[in-house]
Amino acid sequence: MTVRPLRIAMLGHKGIPAAHGGIERHVDEIARCLVRKGHRVDVFNRPYHPYAGGEYEGVHILRRPSIPTKHFDAGTHTALSMLEAVASRRYDVVHVHGIGPGIFVGLSRPFVPTVFTFHAQDWRQRKWGPTARWWLHHGESVAVRRASAVICVSRLLVKYVAERYGRDAAYIPNGARLVPVPGSQALDGWGLQPERYLLFVGRLISDRGLPALLEAYAGLPEAPPLVIVGDVQHDREYVDELRRRADPRVVFTGYQTGPALAALYAHAMLCVHPSEVEGLPIAVLEAMSHGRAVLVSDIPENLEAVGDAAACFRVGDVAALREALQSLLASPDRRRELGLRARQRIAIEYDWERIATDTERVYAAVCAGA
């Protein structure tokens, strides 16, 4: 299908190039794919994102202000960006990402076709209090009911939208790229050796299951180092507590991107994702794309992502996690088998180019409907 060149505004995320976060990676990947297809894509970044603005691989980056606090950052940035997108009259489509920013879909929908991507039920995260949870629930409701089209990154969310709101949504997942194995030089800075460490990648928030992972790992004195890649913008007390309780073998790297992150994925013995709440976890997909064996908690979102290409354990069960780690560490053949299956699954199910094409079709449909 040929789609005429469109002018597209993307907002709701923190910013690209993606430094961290599943939404940011999703926006980064599809924005660049859409530019290669001939579209004009403007991405509204928050003011603290390190990329100053201008052009990034053909994507136009617009840095706009926000009130950069835990509760007002996303809302203020999205509202200002949305008003600009509508008042400028320069866009054929506005694409909003995330249920918090989704509350502003009503600002643009009367004036320009507006697509909403439902990434996760963020109101389930423990970090939010009652007021923030209400806001997120309301944002979800407004976005799903009022958007020109709804995209969900998982089949679970498609089913949820149909059952709760009686609305059809397009299933367009997150993805990952199959790339050649990078060199291991980046590991030297942390004193790591290829195939001699375990890896967790993600934001260091309370729903990622890190206390259980640290406790399970501490009970395996012969295990290689556990590398924890990620950080958090707010709630520093939680991160400090994780560091205090961690075994001395645990290595905290902070956020990593680009070649360093690729090397950490590609040379890990095993990737672990013990999360309690997810959308469709990009960190898991990226580990799989590098042909790594993955161990995940058995929440439905993780199981949808991995299919039969990973091992799992009962969420929150420290003993089960320790037993699963011990079993996989003792079985290189099992790890190799899972890694091969994982890479094949990414190639079949989670290709970014196909994801961008499916998104382009949604744009074409809402523009034709307008």
N, C-alpha and C positions, 0 to 999 in steps of 0.2 A: 504494500500500500504506500502510495506517495502522499506525503503530507506537505502542504505549503509551508514555507518558512514562517515561524511564529516568533513573537516577542514574549518572553516568559520571565516572570518575576518569581523568585523563590525566597521564602522567608520562614521564620520560626526556629531555625537552628542557631547555633552559636557562631559558626563561621567556617569558611574553607580557605585554603587547603585544610583538610581535616587533621586536627591534632589529636583528637580523642572523641569518643562518643559515636554510637551507632547511627544517629540521625545525621551527624556531620559527614560520616563516611558515605552514607546513602546519597546525600545532596551532592557531595564532591563527585562521586562516580557518575551519577546520571546527568549532572550539569555538563560535564566534559563530553560525555557521549552525545548529548543533544546538540552541542556546538558542532561536533564533527558531522552531525546529520544536517547541518545548515541552519540551525535555529539561533536566535539571539537570546542568551540567558543572562539575566542580571541576578546576582545573589547578594542579599542584604546581610552583611556581617555585623556582629556586635562590636562596640568600640574598643574593647580590650583584646580582640583577636590580634595576634601578632602580624598578620598580613595587612599592610597599610592601605591597600586598595589598588585600583588599576585593573590590569588584565592578568588572568591566571589560566594559561592554556586555552585562551579564547573566551573564557567566562569573564564577564564584567563584575568586579567586586565593588560593592557600594558599602562603605563603612558608615553606620548610622548610630546615633546615641542611644543610651538606655540608662536606667537607674540600676547599677550593677550590684544588686543585693540578691539574696537567695529567693525572695518572694516577688520582687518587682522587675528583675532583669528581663525575663522573657516577655512579660506583658507589655512593658513600656517600649521595648525595642520593636516588637511586632506591631503595636498600635501605630507608632510613628512611621514605620516602614510601609504599613498598609495604606495609611493616609497618603503618603507620597505616591505609592503605586497607582492609587485611584485618581488622585488629582492630576498626575502627570499625563494621563490618557495615552501612555506609550506602550501598554501591554495588551496582548491578545489573551493571555492566561496568567492568573495569579495562582501559585502553588504553595499551600501552607502545610508545614510539617509539624506534627505533634499536637496533643490535645490541649495543652495549656495555651499556646498561640491560637489554636483552633477557635477560641471564643471570639476572635475578631473576624471570622469568615463573613459574618453578617455585614461588615463594613464594605467589603468589596463585591459581594455576590450580586447586589442590584446593578452594578455598573460594569463588571467584567467577569467572564466565566472564571470560577474559582474551584480549584481542585484541592482536596484535603487528603493527606496521607496519614493514616492511623498507624503509628509505630508501636505503641504500647499503652496499656492501661496504667498510666503513671500514678493514678490515685491509689494504687495498691502499695506503693513504696512507703516504708515506715518513716522515712525522713519528713513526710508532710504531716502537719497538724490538721485539725478539723476544718479551719477556714481554707487552707490550701487545697485540701481534698474536695471541698465543695466547689472551689473554682475549677479544678481539673474535671470533675464530673460535669459541671455546667459547660465547660469548654468542649468536652467530648460531645455532649448533646447538641450544642449549637452547630458544631462543625459537621457532624454526621447528618443532621436534619437539613441544613441550609446550603451545604456545598453543592456545586453543580455536579460533581462526581466524587465518590469516595474510593480511595485505594487503601487496602489493608496489606501489611507485610507478611501476614500469616493466614493460613486457612482457619485457624482458631478464631482470629479476629473477624474474618468474613462471617463465620457462623454467629459470633456474638452480635455483630451489627444487624444481621438478619433477624435474630431472635429478639433483641432488645428494642430495635428501632424499626423493624419491618422494612429495611432498605437493602437493596442489592449493592454490593461493593465489589470492585475489581480486586482480584488477588494478584499482587505484584510484589514479590518478596525482596528482601535484602540479597546481596550477592557477595562474590569474592572473585579474585582473578588467579588463574593458574600462571605462575611465573617460574623462570629457571631458578634453581637452588642458588642463593647468594653465597658469597664468601662468609667465613666465620670471624673475620678480623674484629668486627664490632664487639664480639664477646669478650675480648681481652680486657676491656675497661672494667669489667666486673669480675675478672678472674675466672670466667666460665670456660668449660670445655664442651665441644660438640657432643651431643648425645649423652651428656652427663649432668643434666639438670631437668627439673620439672618446671612447668610454666603456667602462670595465671595471667590473663590480660583483661583489664576492665577498670571501670571507675571504682574507687574504694569507698563504696557506700554500703549501708547496713544490709541491703537485700542481696548482696553478691555472695553470701555464704562463707566469707573469709574466716570468721572465728572457728567454724567447723573445720575448715581446711587446715588452719594453723594447729588446731588441737589434734587432728588426725595425723598430720605430718610429724608433730612432736613425738608421737608414739612409734615412729619408724627411724630409730637411731642410725641405721645403716643406709638410709636413703640419700641420694645425691642432693645438692642444693635445690631449694624451692625459690624460683624467681617470680616476684610479684611486680608486674608492669602496670602502672596506672597511678592516679592520684585523684584529688577532688578539689573543686574550687572553694567550697564552703565546708563547714563541719570538720574543721581541722582536728578537733578533740578526738573524733573517732579514729582518724588516721594515726594520730599519736598513740592512741591506746593499742591499735593493731601492732605498731612497731614495738611497743613495750612488751607485749605478750608473745612476740614471735621468737621462735627458736633461733639461736645464733647462726644457724646455717641459712636462714632466709635472707634473700637479697631483694631489697626494694630499689627499683630503678627510677621511679617516677614515670611521668608520661614519656613515651618513645614513639617516634614516627619514622617513616621512610626506611632507608636501608638498615638502620639499627633494629627497628621493630621486625622487619622482614627476616633478619638474621636470627633474632631471638625465636621467632616462630619456627623457622626452617630447621634449626639445629637442636630443638628441644627433644628430649627423650619421650616426653608425654605432656600433653596440655590438659589442664584441669579447669572445669567451669562449674563450681558448686552453687550456682545462683538459685535464689528462691523466687524471684520475680523477673520476667523477661518480656520482650516483644518477640523478635526473631533475632537471636544473638549473633551479631556480625563477628565478634571475637571468636566464636566457635567456628563459623564458616571460614574465616581466614586461617585458623589453625588447620582445618580440614584441607583447604586449598594448597597448603604446603606439604600435604601428605603425612601429617602427624596423627598419631593415635590420640584420641580425645576421650576423656572421662567426664561425663556430665551428670548433674543431678537429674532426677526423673520427673521434673516438672514438664507439663505438656508442651510448652514452647521449645524447650531444649530437645525433646524427643521428636518433635516435628522437624526440627533443623537437621538432626543427625540421621534419622531413619535407622537402618541397620548397620551404619558405618561408625559406631562408637560404642563404648561401654558406658554403663550408667550405674548409679547407686541411689538409694532412697534419700530424698532431700532432707537435710538437717540431721541425718543419722551419722554421727562421728565414727562409730564402730564400723558401719557399712562402708563409709568412705575410706577408712584406713585399710580395711580388707581388700577393697577394689584396687587401691594404690599398690598394696603389697603384691597382689596377684599380677597386675600388669608389669610392675617392675621386674618380676621374676620370669616374664615370658616375652622375650624379644620377638619371637615368631608371631605371637598374638598382636603385638604392637605393630609389626610390619604389615600384617593382614589388614588391620583396621585402618592404617594409613593409606593403603592402596584403595580400599573401599571409599574412604573419605574423599580422596582426590577425584575419583570417578563420579561420586555423587555431586560434587561441586560442578563438574563439567556438564552434567545432565540437567541439574535443577536450578543452579544459582549463578548463571552467566550475566554479567552486568550489561553487556551489549543487548541481549534479548530483553532484559529488564527495562532498559531505556526505550527500546522499540515499543514495548507494551505500554509504557507511560506516554509515549508520543501518540499512540492510538487513542488513549483516553483524552488527551488534549484535542485531537482532531474531532472526536465525538462531541465534546462540550462546545467547541467553537462552531461546529455545524448546527448544533441545537440552539445556540445563541442567535 
